[in-house]
């Protein structure tokens, strides 16, 4: 079951995040979309990236209160240089993840970017809508390929 579907549309508290735009015009170097069942892997990926001073948005930590959820998703996508979609068995039936995936791809296509990167977690195929994208596969070279994306930042 996708617990993200129960996210309330409005939050009762308002939080303010610092707006730190990097040299490339992005607030975040990376955005990680994942299902909560994959949070262990997402946290490992987060540690790897932040250990190299890559600014990363993850919803569980960085979500702002007081904003309409779908608006925040769209804004965060636009503020992110790369968008990693952690694809697993759990994401296949998650409506929220599907929305995040579609919005990420739409932003990429509209802005002629090549910034959406599927990461396959114990699955062999990407969803049909992402078939034209080359996924990062979990193997002994995963961390090297992941960090190579940020060498020019």
N, C-alpha and C positions, 0 to 999 in steps of 0.2 A: 504494500500500500504506500502511496506517496503522501507523506505527512505534510509536504509543502502546500498541498491543496487547501489546508485549513488555515493558512496565513490570513490574519484579519486584513481587510482592505485598508483600514486606517488604524494607526497605532495611537495609544493614548499619550505617549510622551514624545517630545520633540528633541532630537539630538542634532548637534551641529558638527560636521566633520570638517577638518582643516582642508582647504582647497589648495593643494600643492600641485601645480601643473609643471610637468618636467619639460625639458628642452624640446621635446617632440610635440608639445601641445596636448599631451595626455596626462590625466591625473594618475592613472594606473598603467604600469607596464604590462600587467597581466590581470585577467579576470578568470576565475575558476568557477564554472557552473558544474555542479555535481549533485547527486542524490545523497541524502543523509546516510544511506547504507554504505556509501563509499567515502565517508568522512575520514577514516583512518588513512587511506591512500592520499586523499586531498591534503590532509595535514602534513604528510611526509613531503609531498610536492611543494607545499607552501614553505616548509622549513628549508628545503633545497633552494628555492628561489629567493626567499628573503635573506638567506645566508649569503647570497651574492648581491645584496642590496637592490633587488628587484621589488618594486612596489606592487603588491598584489591585493586585489579585492576578492573577498569571499563573503558571501551573504551572511553566514552565521555570525561573523564577527563585525562586519562593516555596515550592515544594513542600518539606514537612518530611520528613526521613528517619525511619525507624523506625515509621511508621504504616501500617496497612492502607490501600491506595490508595483503595478505594471509600469507606471511612469518612472519609478526609480530603476527598474530593470533597463528600460530604454536609455535613460540618461547614463547609467553605469556602462552600458555597452559602448555608447559614443565616447566615453571618457577613457576607454581602454585600448591600448596598443594591440595586444593579442588577447584572443578569447579562447580559452581551453574548455572543451566540452568533454567531460569525463563520462564516457559511454560504458554502461554496464547493463546487466540484466535488469537492475532496478530502474534504470532510466526509461526502459522501453514502455512502461505503463504509467509514467508520471506526466500528467498534463502540464504541470508547471515547468518541468524540464523541457518538454516539447515546445512550449511557448518561448522559453529562453533560447533554445536552439534556433527556432524560426526567426526570432528577432535578431539574433546575432548574425545569422546568414543574410537576412534582408539588409542589415546595416552594411555588411561587408560588400554586398553586390551593389547597393545604391551608391556607395562611396568608392567603388572600384578598388577595394582593399583585398588583400589576401591574408587576413588576420584571424580566421577561424580555424582552430586546430583540434580535431577530434583526438582523444586519447582513449585507446581501447583497454578496458579493464576486464580481463577474463572473458572477452567476447572476441569473435573473429571478424565481424562485419559491422560497418557503420550503417546507420539508418539510410534508407534510399535517398533522402533529400541531401545527404552529405557525401554521396558517392563520388563526386568530382574532387573531393579534398583528400589529401594524403594524411592518414592518421599517424600519430606517434604510437609506436608499439612498445609494450613493456618487455624489454630485454636488457642485456648487460650494457647497452649503449644509450639507454633512455635518458639518464641524467645528463650525459654529455650533449646529446642532441637538444635537450631541453634548454640547457644553459647556453649553447651556441646561438640560439635565437636572440639572446640578449647581449651578446658580445659587443655589438655596435651601439648600444645605448649609453 
